[in-house]
Amino acid sequence: MKYAKRMSEIKASEIRELLKLTEQPEIISFAGGLPAPELFPVNEIKEVCSIVLEEDGRKALQYTTTEGFKPLREWIARRMNDRLETAFDCDNILITHGSQQALDLSGKVFLDEGDVVLCESPTYLAAINAFRAYGCSFLEIPTDREGMVISELEQTIQSCPNAKLIYVIPDFQNPTGRTWNLERRKQLAEISARYGIAVLEDNPYGELRFEGEVLPSIKSFDEEGNILCTGTFSKIFCPGYRIGWIAGDKEVIRKYVLVKQGTDLQCNTIAQMEIAKYLELYDIDGHIEKIRQIYKNRRDLAVQTMKETFPDSVTFTNPQGGLFLWVELPDGIDAREVLKICLEKNVAFVPGGSFFPNGGRENTFRINFSNMTEDRIVDGLTRIGNVLKSFQ
């Protein structure tokens, strides 16, 4: 059987493979970026399901437009305008199957074989896999505590004529948890305008800020229409609905609509209508505040446990929000070898090497703190700490 060339570039997601293993109840898993299931509003969803079917069941069970359910797109546009200082209406929004589909569609819209994606180093593993399927390569731009180093980005662009797309996660980045400062957001918009390169601003975690100031989106500084931004209900509502969106200038979004029509025609009609009905009837801000408080407590507990149990030679981030901590081990310690022993002790995390598109930095790993209960956070991180001590 002869496969497309792209199949040789597509690798199994290390995270998804780990999740298969960590479904075993005895495993304490810090591997997936999973929301806390006890926070899903199950009873409220039961009610909105019934209301949607009773009020407009035939519409809910029918096809809808590729763009998505209009009242939901209108809500998203208002939300982004209020929080991220954008200027959208519903026609700037395309509903997608989670923000992950927005990444795949971006590859279809922008990338030809041989093109180059510029990204943070490290960056989101599933974005690497999504873009790589379209035959691109990656140039990693160094990052520090304030985000991507913009001077390095500009030098790279000047030396790389095939640079086609800049991919960034400015709020509580996956995997590091870091957040870009305001000046670098402005600078990236200026760079995008100066060189005519599209920017994809991925923002699945922005609503999950525990402290500090909400910063405007990179899109809010866009004067040329080159910047697109994603969002999702997966982290603030329920991931099982698989409803997210991509937002941008209307001309660009129309191109996304065309490629989505060739992919799946549309997202689930009834799921969109149920989310819209929930947003109409219930206080989403109150729900998000409950999530924030629990995740903040879990982050605080994770950081405190790591301070107490990890060797002093190990460093880690303390994010202002989101789902992840990033751990750096001394040079020469391979996180994959650490993971092998940790799995024997029924605890899991994601080794960091997979988050670097061009390899390297195997002395890193990612910890998710949102999904485990407080007692399991302490138990699991203490086990990891004891394993790390054996590598000293």
C-alpha positions, 0 to 999 in steps of 0.5 A, a space after each residue: 500500500 502506498 501512503 502519502 509522503 506526509 505520513 512519514 512525518 506524522 508521529 504518534 503524540 507522546 502525550 496521547 500515548 501516555 494518556 492511554 497508560 495513565 488511564 489505569 486508576 493507580 497511576 498518578 498522572 501529571 501528563 495530560 493537560 486535562 481539566 478537573 472533571 469534578 468541575 464540569 457542570 453536569 446538572 446544568 448541562 442536563 437542563 440545557 440539553 433538555 431545553 434545546 431539544 424542547 425549544 428547537 430540537 429539529 434545528 439542533 439535530 440538523 446541519 448548520 453553517 460551516 461558520 457555526 451557530 450565530 448566537 455562539 459566535 456573537 458571544 465569542 466576539 463580545 467576550 474577546 472584545 471585552 477581555 482582549 481588546 479586539 474589535 470583532 463581530 460574529 463574522 470574524 469568528 469560525 467555530 472549530 473542533 477545539 482550538 486543535 482543529 484551528 491549528 490544522 486548518 492553519 496548516 492548510 491555509 498557510 503552509 506549503 512543503 518547504 515553508 518554515 514555521 517560527 515558534 517559541 522554544 519549547 512549544 506546544 507538541 500538538 501544534 508541531 504535529 499539526 503543522 508538520 503534516 504539511 511539509 514544513 520545517 521549524 525554526 525555534 526562537 529562544 524564550 525567557 521569562 518575558 516570552 519570545 526574544 523578539 530581537 532573535 525573531 527578527 534576525 531569523 526572519 531576515 535570514 529565512 525567506 521561507 518563513 511563513 507563519 509565526 506560532 505563539 502561546 502568549 498566555 500561560 504557555 504550553 509547556 512552560 506556563 510563562 506569559 509574554 509581557 505587554 511590550 513583546 506583544 506589541 513588538 510581535 505585531 510590529 514585526 508581523 506588519 513589517 515583514 508580512 508574516 502571519 501570526 497564529 496567537 493560540 490562547 486556550 488558557 487565557 481565562 485561567 489567570 490566578 493573579 496579575 493583570 489581564 493583558 491585551 491580545 497580540 491581535 489588538 495591536 494588529 494593523 495589517 490583518 496578519 494576526 489570527 487568534 484561537 480560543 476554546 471552551 475546553 478549559 473553561 467549560 467541558 473538553 468533551 464538546 470539542 468546541 473552539 474557534 479561530 478569529 481574525 480579519 473577515 477575508 482571512 476567516 473566509 479562507 478558513 471556512 473554505 478549507 473547513 468545508 473540505 474537512 468536516 463541513 461543520 461542527 456539531 450543531 447541538 453542542 454549539 446550541 447547548 453551549 450557547 444556551 448555557 451561556 444564556 442561562 448561567 453565570 459563566 464568569 462564576 463558573 470560571 472563577 470557581 475553576 481559577 480558585 481550585 487550580 490556583 490552590 493546586 498550583 500553590 500546593 504543587 509548587 510548595 511540594 516541589 520546593 520541599 521534595 525536589 533537589 535544589 539543582 532542579 528548577 521550575 516555573 511558577 505560572 500566574 495561571 494556566 495548567 502547567 509547570 515546566 521543570 529543568 533538570 541538571 545537564 546530563 539527566 534524561 527526563 525519559 530515564 526519570 520517567 521510566 522509574 517514575 512509571 514503576 512507582 505509578 506516577 507520570 509526567 511528559 518528558 520535555 524533549 517532544 516540545 522542541 521541534 528540532 530535538 534536544 533539551 531532554 533534561 526537561 519535563 512538563 507537569 500538569 497540576 489541574 487534574 489531580 486532587 490535592 492529596 494525589 498532587 502531594 503524593 505524586 510529586 513527592 514520588 517524583 522528587 524521591 526519584 530525582 534525588 536518586 539521579 544526583 
